[in-house]
């Protein structure tokens, strides 16, 4: 219990530091939220209340921002983030089938992280690699001309990787 409290205090200190960096800036809500997500990997709900306390921005307004913009996450992501492009070229080349194959192999649904915290598969808009369609990224690394079979193999390899 003491470790959990210490971790929570550490996160709160990070949030406080980020808010202070943006304190004098008008319209600082989005940059604050972006920096917190960059630091923590997601935006814990308690962070919205802490930001509100420190800035005076209503926590419901912050929640509205976080849920409106798809760049923000309210849940932690896995160690391995797989993003499946659903732009027009990728969609026509079978992005839905690729996403389904990845999720089946990982044992999760799209947008979800497995209980082991290892893999997250999410749908994204165009990744700008149309000539390689269908495309996915794995922790930012592009994999083009993806097939369902390649997707299954990729998940097998990821599952073999040691945890950080």
The 8 nearest C-alpha neighbors of each residue, nearest first, counted from 0:
[[1, 3, 2, 4, 5, 6, 7, 8],
 [0, 2, 4, 3, 5, 6, 7, 8],
 [3, 1, 5, 0, 4, 6, 7, 8],
 [2, 4, 6, 0, 5, 1, 7, 8],
 [3, 5, 7, 1, 2, 6, 8, 0],
 [6, 4, 2, 8, 7, 3, 1, 9],
 [7, 5, 9, 3, 8, 4, 2, 10],
 [6, 8, 4, 10, 5, 9, 11, 3],
 [9, 7, 11, 5, 10, 6, 12, 4],
 [8, 10, 6, 12, 7, 11, 5, 13],
 [11, 9, 13, 7, 12, 8, 6, 14],
 [10, 12, 8, 14, 13, 9, 15, 7],
 [13, 11, 15, 9, 10, 14, 8, 16],
 [14, 12, 10, 16, 11, 15, 17, 9],
 [13, 15, 11, 17, 12, 16, 18, 10],
 [16, 14, 12, 18, 13, 17, 11, 19],
 [15, 17, 13, 19, 14, 18, 12, 20],
 [16, 18, 14, 20, 19, 15, 13, 31],
 [17, 19, 15, 21, 20, 16, 22, 31],
 [18, 20, 22, 16, 21, 17, 15, 23],
 [21, 19, 17, 18, 22, 16, 23, 31],
 [20, 22, 18, 19, 24, 23, 27, 31],
 [23, 21, 19, 24, 20, 18, 54, 27],
 [24, 22, 21, 25, 20, 19, 27, 26],
 [25, 23, 21, 27, 22, 26, 20, 28],
 [24, 26, 27, 23, 22, 28, 21, 30],
 [25, 27, 28, 24, 29, 30, 21, 23],
 [26, 28, 30, 25, 24, 29, 31, 21],
 [29, 27, 31, 30, 26, 32, 61, 56],
 [28, 30, 32, 31, 27, 33, 26, 64],
 [31, 29, 33, 32, 27, 28, 34, 21],
 [32, 30, 34, 28, 29, 33, 27, 18],
 [31, 33, 29, 35, 30, 34, 36, 28],
 [34, 32, 30, 36, 31, 35, 29, 37],
 [35, 33, 37, 31, 36, 32, 30, 38],
 [36, 34, 38, 32, 37, 33, 39, 31],
 [35, 37, 41, 40, 39, 33, 42, 38],
 [36, 38, 34, 35, 40, 39, 33, 41],
 [37, 39, 35, 36, 40, 34, 13, 41],
 [40, 38, 36, 41, 37, 35, 42, 10],
 [41, 39, 36, 37, 38, 75, 76, 42],
 [42, 40, 36, 72, 75, 39, 73, 74],
 [41, 43, 73, 36, 72, 44, 35, 46],
 [44, 42, 46, 45, 73, 41, 74, 47],
 [45, 43, 46, 47, 42, 73, 48, 62],
 [44, 46, 48, 47, 43, 49, 42, 50],
 [47, 45, 49, 44, 43, 48, 50, 42],
 [48, 46, 50, 45, 49, 44, 58, 51],
 [47, 49, 51, 45, 46, 50, 58, 52],
 [48, 50, 46, 52, 51, 47, 53, 45],
 [51, 49, 53, 47, 52, 48, 54, 46],
 [50, 52, 56, 48, 55, 58, 49, 54],
 [53, 51, 49, 50, 55, 54, 48, 56],
 [52, 54, 50, 51, 55, 49, 18, 15],
 [55, 53, 51, 56, 52, 50, 22, 18],
 [54, 56, 51, 52, 53, 57, 50, 58],
 [57, 55, 51, 54, 58, 60, 61, 50],
 [56, 58, 60, 59, 51, 55, 61, 48],
 [59, 57, 61, 51, 60, 48, 47, 62],
 [58, 60, 62, 61, 57, 63, 47, 56],
 [61, 59, 63, 57, 58, 62, 64, 56],
 [62, 60, 58, 64, 63, 59, 65, 47],
 [61, 63, 59, 65, 60, 64, 66, 58],
 [64, 62, 60, 66, 61, 65, 67, 59],
 [63, 65, 61, 67, 62, 66, 68, 60],
 [66, 64, 62, 71, 63, 67, 68, 61],
 [65, 67, 63, 64, 68, 62, 69, 71],
 [68, 66, 64, 65, 63, 69, 62, 71],
 [69, 67, 70, 66, 65, 71, 64, 63],
 [68, 70, 71, 67, 66, 72, 65, 123],
 [71, 69, 68, 72, 65, 33, 67, 66],
 [72, 70, 69, 65, 68, 73, 41, 36],
 [73, 71, 41, 74, 42, 70, 75, 65],
 [72, 74, 42, 41, 43, 44, 71, 75],
 [75, 73, 72, 41, 76, 43, 42, 40],
 [76, 74, 41, 40, 77, 73, 72, 42],
 [77, 75, 119, 112, 74, 78, 80, 40],
 [76, 78, 117, 118, 116, 119, 79, 112],
 [77, 79, 117, 118, 80, 116, 76, 119],
 [78, 80, 118, 77, 138, 117, 119, 81],
 [81, 79, 119, 138, 137, 77, 118, 120],
 [82, 80, 137, 120, 136, 119, 121, 79],
 [81, 83, 121, 136, 135, 122, 120, 123],
 [82, 84, 135, 122, 123, 121, 98, 85],
 [85, 83, 123, 125, 134, 86, 124, 135],
 [84, 86, 90, 124, 89, 94, 123, 125],
 [85, 87, 125, 124, 89, 84, 88, 90],
 [86, 88, 90, 89, 91, 85, 125, 129],
 [89, 87, 91, 90, 86, 129, 132, 92],
 [90, 88, 133, 132, 92, 94, 86, 91],
 [89, 91, 94, 85, 87, 93, 92, 88],
 [90, 92, 88, 89, 93, 87, 94, 133],
 [91, 93, 89, 90, 133, 88, 132, 94],
 [94, 92, 96, 90, 95, 91, 89, 97],
 [93, 95, 90, 97, 89, 96, 133, 85],
 [96, 94, 98, 97, 93, 99, 90, 85],
 [95, 97, 99, 93, 98, 94, 100, 147],
 [98, 96, 94, 100, 147, 99, 95, 101],
 [97, 99, 95, 101, 96, 100, 94, 102],
 [98, 100, 96, 102, 97, 101, 103, 95],
 [99, 101, 97, 103, 98, 102, 147, 104],
 [102, 100, 98, 104, 99, 150, 103, 105],
 [101, 103, 105, 107, 99, 104, 100, 108],
 [104, 102, 106, 100, 105, 101, 99, 107],
 [103, 105, 101, 102, 106, 151, 100, 154],
 [106, 104, 102, 103, 107, 101, 154, 118],
 [105, 107, 103, 104, 102, 108, 113, 101],
 [108, 106, 102, 105, 113, 111, 103, 109],
 [107, 109, 102, 111, 110, 106, 120, 103],
 [108, 110, 120, 121, 111, 102, 107, 122],
 [111, 109, 121, 120, 108, 119, 112, 122],
 [110, 112, 109, 108, 119, 107, 120, 113],
 [113, 111, 119, 118, 77, 116, 76, 114],
 [112, 114, 116, 115, 107, 118, 117, 111],
 [115, 113, 116, 112, 117, 107, 118, 111],
 [114, 116, 113, 117, 118, 112, 77, 78],
 [117, 115, 77, 113, 114, 112, 118, 78],
 [116, 118, 77, 78, 115, 79, 113, 119],
 [119, 117, 77, 79, 112, 113, 80, 78],
 [118, 120, 112, 80, 77, 111, 76, 81],
 [121, 119, 81, 109, 110, 82, 80, 111],
 [122, 120, 110, 82, 109, 83, 81, 123],
 [121, 123, 83, 82, 84, 85, 110, 109],
 [124, 122, 84, 83, 85, 82, 121, 125],
 [123, 125, 86, 85, 84, 126, 122, 83],
 [124, 126, 86, 127, 84, 85, 123, 87],
 [127, 125, 128, 84, 124, 86, 123, 129],
 [126, 128, 125, 129, 86, 130, 84, 124],
 [129, 127, 131, 130, 126, 132, 134, 125],
 [128, 130, 132, 131, 127, 88, 89, 133],
 [129, 131, 128, 132, 88, 143, 133, 127],
 [132, 130, 143, 144, 129, 128, 133, 134],
 [133, 131, 89, 134, 129, 144, 130, 143],
 [132, 134, 89, 144, 145, 92, 94, 143],
 [135, 133, 143, 132, 84, 142, 145, 131],
 [136, 134, 83, 142, 82, 84, 141, 143],
 [135, 137, 141, 140, 82, 139, 81, 142],
 [136, 138, 81, 140, 139, 80, 141, 82],
 [139, 137, 80, 140, 79, 136, 81, 82],
 [138, 140, 136, 137, 141, 80, 81, 82],
 [141, 139, 136, 137, 138, 142, 135, 81],
 [140, 142, 136, 135, 139, 143, 137, 134],
 [143, 141, 135, 134, 136, 140, 145, 144],
 [144, 142, 134, 131, 145, 132, 133, 141],
 [145, 143, 133, 131, 132, 134, 146, 142],
 [144, 146, 143, 133, 134, 149, 142, 150],
 [145, 147, 149, 148, 150, 97, 144, 133],
 [146, 148, 150, 97, 149, 100, 151, 96],
 [147, 149, 151, 150, 146, 152, 100, 145],
 [150, 148, 152, 146, 151, 147, 153, 145],
 [149, 151, 147, 153, 148, 152, 101, 146],
 [152, 150, 148, 154, 153, 149, 104, 101],
 [153, 151, 155, 149, 154, 150, 156, 148],
 [152, 154, 150, 156, 155, 151, 149, 157],
 [153, 155, 157, 151, 156, 152, 158, 105],
 [156, 154, 152, 158, 153, 157, 151, 159],
 [157, 155, 153, 159, 154, 158, 152, 160],
 [156, 158, 154, 160, 159, 155, 153, 79],
 [157, 159, 155, 156, 160, 154, 117, 161],
 [160, 158, 156, 157, 155, 161, 154, 162],
 [159, 161, 157, 158, 162, 156, 155, 163],
 [162, 160, 159, 163, 158, 157, 117, 156],
 [161, 163, 160, 117, 78, 159, 158, 116],
 [162, 161, 78, 160, 117, 79, 116, 77]]
